[in-house]
Amino acid sequence: MKFFLDENFPKAAAGLLEGMGHEVFDLRGSGREGLPDPDIFAEAQCCDAVFLTTDRDFFHTIPHIHEKHAGIIVIALRQPNRSSILEKLSWVLKRLQSHAFRDRVIQLRDQSWIAIPSLDPVG
């Protein structure tokens, strides 16, 4: 799978994902940092990559704006840190098959998760 890291997502996710055999895109260090949210999301879609972010706005806006996309994972924790974010990312990747992300926005919270459109609960 392909993943695109939002600038607020830990860089360490790249190592985790690449270690699992995934391709990772990240604008940091490219001189294109600081793009507005719609532009950075468009970049992810040009790469056909699942967008990884901690920005909760994407969960609430993208399903209403874009019917088709590669997928979005929003990690929304009360006290986020690199370790807890990577733990949640690993959790969802172990439980969902790659096709489950397409055209779906998934929000992972401290003790729960939600998807639009909805998914059956996973272990």
C-alpha positions in Angstrom: 0.0 0.0 0.0 0.9 3.6 -0.3 0.7 6.1 2.6 1.1 9.9 2.7 2.1 11.5 5.9 0.6 14.8 6.9 3.1 17.2 8.4 1.6 16.6 11.9 2.1 12.8 11.7 5.3 11.4 13.3 8.1 10.9 10.8 8.8 7.6 12.6 5.7 6.2 10.9 7.7 6.1 7.6 10.1 3.5 9.1 7.2 1.5 10.5 5.3 1.4 7.2 8.4 0.8 5.1 9.3 -2.1 7.4 5.9 -3.6 6.6 6.6 -3.3 2.9 4.6 -0.1 2.2 5.5 2.9 0.2 5.6 6.3 2.0 5.3 9.9 0.8 6.1 12.9 3.0 6.5 16.5 1.9 8.7 17.4 4.8 12.2 18.4 3.6 10.9 18.9 0.0 10.6 22.7 0.3 6.8 22.3 -0.2 5.9 22.2 3.5 3.0 24.3 4.8 0.5 23.7 2.0 -3.1 24.3 2.9 -5.1 21.2 3.9 -6.9 20.8 0.6 -3.6 21.0 -1.3 -1.8 18.5 0.8 -4.8 16.1 0.6 -4.7 16.5 -3.2 -1.0 15.6 -3.2 -1.9 12.4 -1.4 -4.5 11.6 -3.9 -2.1 12.2 -6.8 0.0 9.5 -5.2 -3.1 7.3 -4.7 -2.0 7.1 -1.1 -3.9 6.7 2.2 -3.6 10.0 4.0 -2.3 9.8 7.6 -3.0 12.7 9.9 -3.9 13.8 13.5 -6.0 16.7 12.2 -9.6 15.8 13.2 -11.0 18.3 10.6 -10.2 15.7 7.8 -12.6 13.2 9.4 -15.4 15.7 9.4 -14.9 17.4 6.0 -13.5 14.9 3.5 -16.6 12.5 3.4 -18.7 15.5 2.4 -16.3 16.9 -0.2 -14.7 13.8 -1.8 -16.7 10.7 -2.5 -13.7 8.9 -4.1 -10.2 8.9 -2.5 -7.5 6.5 -1.5 -8.5 6.6 2.2 -7.8 8.6 5.3 -6.7 7.5 8.8 -7.1 10.2 11.5 -5.6 9.4 14.8 -7.4 11.5 17.4 -6.0 10.8 20.9 -6.4 12.9 24.0 -2.7 13.0 24.7 -1.0 12.0 21.5 2.7 11.2 21.3 4.8 9.4 18.8 4.5 6.0 20.5 0.7 6.1 21.0 0.1 7.3 17.4 2.3 4.5 16.0 0.6 2.0 18.2 -2.8 3.0 16.8 -1.6 2.9 13.3 -0.2 -0.6 13.8 -3.4 -1.7 15.4 -5.6 -0.7 12.4 -3.2 -2.0 9.8 -3.2 -5.4 11.4 -7.0 -5.6 11.5 -8.1 -4.2 8.1 -7.3 -5.4 4.6 -6.0 -2.9 2.2 -9.2 -2.5 0.2 -11.0 -1.4 3.4 -9.3 2.0 3.3 -10.4 3.1 -0.2 -13.1 5.8 -0.1 -13.3 5.6 3.7 -12.3 7.9 6.5 -11.3 6.2 9.7 -10.8 7.9 13.0 -8.9 6.1 15.8 -9.6 7.3 19.3 -8.2 6.3 22.7 -10.7 3.5 23.3 -12.7 3.3 20.1 -12.8 3.9 16.4 -15.3 5.0 13.8 -15.4 4.8 10.0 -17.3 6.7 7.3 -18.8 4.8 5.6 -19.1 2.4 8.4 -17.3 -0.9 8.8 -18.1 -4.0 10.8 -16.3 -4.0 14.1 -12.8 -5.5 14.1 -10.9 -7.3 16.8 
